[in-house]
Amino acid sequence: MCFLGCVSICSLTDIGSAYFFLPHFSIFIISVTKNSDLWLMCFSFLVDFLPVASMDTAHHMLLYGCQTPASYNSYCTQGTCEDDASILYAWARNAPPTKLPTDVGFRVGGNSRVSYFVLQIHYGDVNAFRGEQPFIAGMYLLMSMDTVILPGKRVTNADIACDYTSYPIHPFAFRTHTHHLGKVVSGYRIRDGKWTLIGRQSPLLPQAFYAANKDADIKYGDTVAARCVFSGEGRTSKTYIGGTSDDEMCNFYIMYYMDSKHAVPFMNCMETGSKELFRHIPAEANVPIPVSPEQMMPMMHTGHRTENKSLLETNRADEEVLNQGYHVEEVPTWPESYLQLGQVSGLALDSDDNLVIFHRGDHRWGVNSFDNQAIYQQMSLGPIQQSTILVVDPVKGRVLKASGRNMFYLPHGITTDADNNYWVTDVALHQVFKLSSDGRDKVLVALGQAFMPGTDKKHFCQPTDVAVDTVTGNIYISDGYCNARILKFTADGKYLSEWGAGSSDGRNRKPFRIPHSLVFLPDRQELCVADRENGNIQCFVANTGEFVKEISKKEFGGEVYAVSYSGLIFAVNGESPYGHSAPLRGFVINYSTQEIVDSFSPEKKKFKMPHDIVVSKDGSVFVGDAGSDAVFKFTSEKAHRSVKKSGIEVQELEGKQAGKTASGLNLGNFFASHKGYSQQGFDRLSTEGSDQEKDEEESTDSDNEEYSAPPPTVSSS
């Protein structure tokens, strides 16, 4: 066998860890420590070896100590040292790291005759040295050129948009940049009228490159757009785009890769987006990201001193803008036609942003629905004969299609995956299903055993909801009314892991008390849980189940029924049987600060039991109410009007969309130049057993009791 031999040389003039960066995938790290007692003699000691390499490429590696290396450069050769070479370490066949025993080390440096490390590597596979990279990286810069920020004006938007006319690119990182006045910068891909977030960040945070949305590939015919939100408060004169510290900048950088055959290293967009286009920008783009003083770092542009606010005051001002700049209100005319629904248990959105409603038809959850062992007692009723899954036009509320007849007994949660399949739970069946959405009611995956509650990997006990990882397709199941756990499965139903509740202090871990609703946060790769009876929202690292945070507010009143996410957290509460209920409302919550940005409720027909909540791309909020058998729609479109009432205006700039590519950009030059359904079987049968409800016509204090206490605790596996 013939090997290609290469070496890398490292001097011991500096004390610390030494890194050898070798060609094509092989990295070798050694940990070097100094001995304070021998400092005058400049001795150090080699104590750790950490190879980062693969036997698929590297056959073996040898680490030598030298007084004089054969060369002072990294190169491919047969030689290592001009003098005697001391072998310090050898590696082959994916060997693990080596750590020497405590207080043991190879002496190097000083007069030990080891002044250099030479790492020799023999490659068994040299294919990696041949050819070019299949993909080439590049940079796309969206930049505003003519924005003017008026002094004292609370909100000014700088909008940029261009049509994309080149080969496909795949964003993998983004960076935002403004000077002092920027509050939030967001970048989007627009395709067929739908806005997909590439990245969103506060420019007051370290302006590094952050991971971009993996689902935001850009191809010919798309539009690339960005918005910077500024505040002119504290300024006494107009602020223009420019290169000095008294000026402002609005830059959104996209780092991308594309096929090497069509690689373009740099593109830019500097066209002002049209007023009509940006009417449809997601609401999140208008919401500043509050930054605490601890997160702030000194900015490079520090010449302007007309602002007299401290960092803390600036942060408070950001939160004030946030609180005044976002508001949702009911759309009382929605739906335009009557929706014949039973208890609405779950809501979801498909890829077209159509609303998907999961309801119980003529079945109702009552006090006699289950025995003390969580066994369903009304199997004799048979499955629900009505269509339990309705796809509804989100604008007018018309039913577009219906499915789910004769399949379910007590529906609960629903979500959609990237292929528009439905993931649903049935608390009577104790099962979770993946269904096709083509109207054929085809079961693609079935988890759990029908009518058989349990606590192991193959059984559930009244599972409540499903969330889907938008990248991996893995699913998360909240289980549920009897089992206080979250389970993770692959998209084809293979069990992966499970976990229980977390704790803010790391010690007092209270178990879940009905994990009732789930939402996956794609930009954070987290899973948030509405822990219903504990009255809080808990968030976890989705991949590991590691506890991240708990959101608990007195305004919840001890019950949180459902949670959703669209840059902000959306939640609905419920009436508590423990005597500390709060008004039934929806809440908009800043994830980072955990502050309630807004709360909302219907104006005429009040919430009875808001059971699930979803937020569409255009900022519309839908709440399914199991008590009133209805779905309510709210919108943030009136937010601008509410903002103006508080003295905040939104500047909308006109301009055309265009795109172009270029080999480079000289910023100095730019600055210098300056279906029918019957009502049969929908009569109300009883109060839902596990979900609180009261009948408006007949309710009394004694009737208003929720049969919500979970069955006797069953230990989970």
Secondary structure, DSSP 8 states (H G I E B T S, - for coil): ---EEEEEEEESSS-S-EEEE-SSS-EEEEEEEE-GGGGGGTEEEEEEEEEE--TTTEEEEEEEEESSBS-SS-EE-S--BSS--EEEEEEETT---EE--TT--EEEETTSS--EEEEEEEES--GGGSS--SEEEEEEEEE-SS-EE-TT-S-EEEEEEEE--SS-BEEEEEEEE--SSEEEEEEEEEETTEEEEEEEE-TTS----EE--TT--B-TT-EEEEEEEE--TT-SS-EEB-SSTTSB--EEEEEEEEEGGG--SEEEE--B--TTGGGGS-GGGGS-----TTT----S----------HHHHHHHHHHHHHHH---EE-TT-SSS----S-EEEEEE-TT--EEEEE-TT----TTSB-TT--BS-GGG-S--S--EEEE-TTT--EEEEE-TTS-SSEEEEEE-TT--EEEEETTTTEEEEE-SSSS--EEEEESBTTB--SSTT--SSEEEEEE-TTT--EEEEE-SS--EEEEE-TT--EEEEE----TTSS-----S-EEEEEEETTTTEEEEEETTTTEEEEEETTT--EEEEE--GGGTT-EEEEEESSSEEEEE---TTS------EEEE-TTT--EEEEE--SSS--S-EEEEEE-TTS-EEEEETTTTEEEEEESTTHHHHHHHTT------------EE-S---HHHHHH-------TT-S--S--SSS----TTT--TTT--------S-----
